[in-house]
Amino acid sequence: MSARIETIYRYPVKGLSPQPLPRVRLAVGETLPCDRMYAIENGPSGFDPAAPAYFPKQQFLMLMRNERLAALDTRFDEASHTLGIVENGEEAARGDLRTSAGRAAIEAFFARYCEKDLRGPPKVLYAEGHSFSDVAKKVVSFINLASVAAIEDAIGAPVDPLRFRGNVCVSGWPAWREFELVGEIIAAGSARLRVVKRIERCAATNVEPFTGIRDMNIPKTLMQCFDHVDCGIYAEVIAPGEIAVGDVITTGLS
């Protein structure tokens, strides 16, 4: 069964705004370029940029615990690595994340904005080639829009797919069809990916995008109505290629 790519997003700074992309090139064993490239450390974590390793998301500012992040409009420029933060319609901070002065400007903003949530001074983290993903393996996340629609029906209210912070939103699969693909190879555009696992959902999905209001209980709804807490799949790029909005995703390749 084939499906269609409806949207592509990356998240340059963990926990902050998505960045839509019309197309992107995928490399073997990598995330989308710049996806979760930066993170904001919430107190000392022990992260070493010289020897980067996976750390659980609780070490960083993130939506599961810091829902007010969703109310910010953040804009990342890949060419300059400049992050702009818009709060209540006005730019509140801007900084080049590659420079100490730029990082200090962003850190000072979060020291104020997230003051009550902090366990120590916030710090912009980066390491060459590292992604601050929720999983140790570098993957691309896929969200089945029919599964999101099934959650909507269960809740009885609209559910924005951005709650799930996926890289690729897909139409054309029946609800939960994506779970049957674990272990299989799929073709997306000219790239090939192996589906490695389902995505377990946490309280971050309870936060309404753009407002920061915690207005739903998605994990509870999933468990009560579907007997699991999963939505979406992770896939590892095994052959490089470009994907674009409108591209077909083909399954049944293995």
C-alpha positions as CSV (number, residue, x, y, z in Angstrom):
1,M,0.0,0.0,0.0
2,S,1.4,3.4,-0.9
3,A,1.0,6.7,1.0
4,R,1.8,10.3,0.4
5,I,4.1,12.7,2.3
6,E,1.9,15.7,3.4
7,T,4.4,17.7,5.5
8,I,8.1,17.6,6.5
9,Y,9.3,19.2,9.7
10,R,12.6,19.5,11.5
11,Y,13.2,20.9,15.0
12,P,16.6,22.7,15.1
13,V,16.4,23.3,18.8
14,K,14.9,20.6,21.0
15,G,11.6,21.6,22.5
16,L,11.2,24.7,20.3
17,S,9.3,25.5,17.1
18,P,9.1,23.1,14.1
19,Q,10.5,24.3,10.8
20,P,8.6,23.2,7.7
21,L,10.5,22.0,4.7
22,P,9.3,21.5,1.1
23,R,12.0,18.9,0.5
24,V,15.2,17.6,2.2
25,R,18.0,15.2,1.4
26,L,18.5,12.2,3.8
27,A,21.8,10.7,4.5
28,V,22.5,7.1,5.6
29,G,22.3,6.7,9.4
30,E,21.4,10.4,10.0
31,T,18.4,12.5,11.1
32,L,17.0,15.2,8.9
33,P,19.7,17.9,8.6
34,C,19.7,20.1,11.7
35,D,17.0,18.1,13.4
36,R,17.5,18.5,17.2
37,M,20.9,20.0,16.5
38,Y,20.8,22.1,19.6
39,A,19.3,21.7,23.1
40,I,18.8,23.9,26.1
41,E,20.3,22.2,29.2
42,N,18.2,22.5,32.3
43,G,20.9,22.5,35.0
44,P,24.1,20.5,34.8
45,S,23.7,17.3,32.8
46,G,27.2,16.1,32.4
47,F,26.9,16.4,28.6
48,D,30.4,16.5,27.0
49,P,30.6,18.1,23.5
50,A,34.0,16.4,23.0
51,A,32.4,13.0,23.6
52,P,28.7,13.5,22.9
53,A,26.3,10.8,24.1
54,Y,22.6,10.2,24.4
55,F,21.0,11.9,27.4
56,P,17.3,11.5,28.4
57,K,15.1,14.4,27.5
58,Q,14.6,15.3,31.2
59,Q,18.0,16.9,31.2
60,F,16.8,19.6,28.8
61,L,14.0,22.1,28.5
62,M,11.2,20.3,26.8
63,L,7.5,20.2,26.4
64,M,6.8,17.2,28.6
65,R,7.6,19.4,31.7
66,N,8.0,22.9,30.2
67,E,4.8,23.5,28.3
68,R,5.3,27.3,28.1
69,L,7.9,26.6,25.4
70,A,5.1,26.0,22.9
71,A,3.9,29.6,23.2
72,L,7.2,30.9,21.7
73,D,7.7,31.4,18.0
74,T,11.3,30.5,17.4
75,R,13.0,30.8,14.0
76,F,16.3,29.2,13.1
77,D,18.4,30.3,10.2
78,E,20.6,27.4,9.0
79,A,23.1,29.5,7.1
80,S,24.0,31.7,10.1
81,H,22.8,29.4,13.0
82,T,21.0,32.4,14.3
83,L,18.0,31.7,16.6
84,G,15.3,34.3,17.0
85,I,12.7,34.1,19.7
86,V,9.3,35.9,19.4
87,E,7.3,36.2,22.6
88,N,3.8,37.8,22.5
89,G,4.3,38.9,19.0
90,E,7.6,40.7,19.6
91,E,11.2,39.5,19.2
92,A,12.5,38.9,22.7
93,A,16.0,37.5,21.9
94,R,18.3,36.7,19.0
95,G,21.7,35.1,18.9
96,D,24.1,33.2,16.8
97,L,24.3,29.8,18.5
98,R,27.9,29.3,17.3
99,T,29.2,32.3,19.3
100,S,29.5,32.8,23.0
101,A,27.7,36.1,22.8
102,G,24.9,34.7,20.8
103,R,24.5,31.7,23.2
104,A,24.6,34.0,26.2
105,A,21.7,36.1,24.7
106,I,19.5,33.0,24.3
107,E,20.5,31.6,27.7
108,A,19.6,34.9,29.4
109,F,16.1,34.7,27.7
110,F,15.4,31.2,29.0
111,A,16.8,32.1,32.5
112,R,13.9,34.6,32.7
113,Y,11.2,32.8,30.7
114,C,11.6,29.5,32.4
115,E,12.8,30.7,35.8
116,K,10.4,28.6,37.8
117,D,11.3,25.4,35.9
118,L,15.1,25.6,36.1
119,R,17.3,23.3,38.1
120,G,20.4,25.5,37.3
121,P,21.6,28.0,34.7
122,P,20.2,27.2,31.2
123,K,22.9,26.4,28.7
124,V,22.9,26.0,24.9
125,L,24.3,22.6,24.0
126,Y,25.8,21.5,20.7
127,A,28.2,18.8,19.5
128,E,29.4,18.2,15.9
129,G,27.3,15.5,14.3
130,H,25.1,15.0,17.4
131,S,21.3,15.0,17.6
132,F,19.4,15.6,20.9
133,S,16.7,13.1,19.9
134,D,14.5,11.3,22.3
135,V,16.2,8.0,21.2
136,A,19.9,7.2,20.9
137,K,19.7,6.0,17.3
138,K,19.6,8.6,14.6
139,V,16.2,8.2,13.0
140,V,13.4,9.9,11.1
141,S,9.9,10.0,12.6
142,F,6.8,9.3,10.7
143,I,3.2,10.2,11.8
144,N,0.2,8.5,10.2
145,L,-2.5,11.2,9.9
146,A,-5.2,8.5,9.9
147,S,-4.0,7.4,13.4
148,V,-4.2,11.0,14.5
149,A,-7.8,11.1,13.2
150,A,-8.6,8.0,15.2
151,I,-7.3,9.8,18.3
152,E,-9.5,12.8,17.4
153,D,-12.5,10.5,17.2
154,A,-11.7,9.0,20.6
155,I,-11.3,12.4,22.2
156,G,-14.1,14.1,20.4
157,A,-12.0,17.2,19.6
158,P,-9.4,18.3,16.9
159,V,-5.9,17.0,17.5
160,D,-3.1,18.9,15.8
161,P,-0.5,16.5,14.3
162,L,2.2,18.9,15.5
163,R,1.5,17.6,19.0
164,F,3.5,14.6,18.0
165,R,6.5,16.6,16.8
166,G,7.2,14.2,13.9
167,N,9.4,14.7,10.9
168,V,7.1,13.4,8.2
169,C,3.3,13.3,8.3
170,V,1.8,10.7,6.0
171,S,-1.6,10.2,4.4
172,G,-3.0,7.1,2.7
173,W,-2.4,4.5,5.4
174,P,-5.3,3.2,7.5
175,A,-5.2,4.0,11.1
176,W,-2.3,2.2,12.9
177,R,-1.1,0.6,9.7
178,E,2.4,2.1,10.5
179,F,2.8,-0.4,13.4
180,E,2.8,-3.3,11.0
181,L,5.8,-1.8,9.2
182,V,8.3,-2.3,12.0
183,G,11.2,-4.3,10.7
184,E,10.3,-3.5,7.0
185,I,12.0,-1.3,4.5
186,I,10.0,1.6,3.0
187,A,10.8,3.8,0.0
188,A,10.2,7.5,0.5
189,G,11.1,9.7,-2.5
190,S,14.4,8.3,-3.6
191,A,15.5,7.3,-0.1
192,R,15.1,4.0,1.6
193,L,14.5,3.6,5.3
194,R,14.1,0.6,7.7
195,V,11.3,1.0,10.3
196,V,12.9,0.3,13.7
197,K,10.3,0.9,16.3
198,R,7.0,2.4,17.4
199,I,7.0,5.8,19.2
200,E,5.8,5.7,22.8
201,R,4.0,8.9,23.7
202,C,4.5,11.1,26.8
203,A,2.8,14.1,28.4
204,A,4.4,16.4,25.7
205,T,1.5,15.5,23.4
206,N,-0.9,17.0,26.0
207,V,0.3,20.5,25.1
208,E,-1.5,22.5,22.5
209,P,1.0,23.8,19.9
210,F,1.4,27.5,19.7
211,T,-0.4,28.2,23.0
212,G,1.4,26.1,25.6
213,I,-2.0,25.1,27.1
214,R,-2.1,21.6,28.5
215,D,-5.6,20.7,27.4
216,M,-5.6,16.9,26.7
217,N,-4.3,13.6,28.0
218,I,-3.2,11.9,24.8
219,P,-1.3,8.9,26.5
220,K,-4.3,8.2,28.7
221,T,-6.7,8.3,25.7
222,L,-4.4,6.0,23.7
223,M,-4.3,3.4,26.5
224,Q,-8.0,3.6,27.3
225,C,-9.2,3.4,23.7
226,F,-6.5,1.5,21.9
227,D,-4.6,-0.4,24.6
228,H,-1.3,1.2,23.8
229,V,0.4,4.6,24.2
230,D,2.1,4.7,20.8
231,C,1.6,7.0,17.8
232,G,4.1,7.1,14.9
233,I,7.2,5.1,14.0
234,Y,10.9,5.7,13.8
235,A,12.9,4.7,10.7
236,E,16.6,4.6,10.0
237,V,17.9,5.8,6.6
238,I,19.6,2.9,4.9
239,A,20.0,4.4,1.4
240,P,20.3,8.2,0.7
241,G,17.9,10.2,-1.3
242,E,15.6,13.2,-1.4
243,I,12.1,13.4,0.0
244,A,9.6,16.1,-0.8
245,V,6.1,17.0,0.1
246,G,3.8,15.1,-2.3
247,D,6.2,12.1,-2.7
248,V,4.9,8.6,-2.5
249,I,5.9,6.2,0.3
250,T,6.0,2.6,-0.8
251,T,5.9,-0.3,1.6
252,G,6.3,-4.1,1.2
253,L,9.9,-3.9,0.1
254,S,11.1,-6.5,2.6
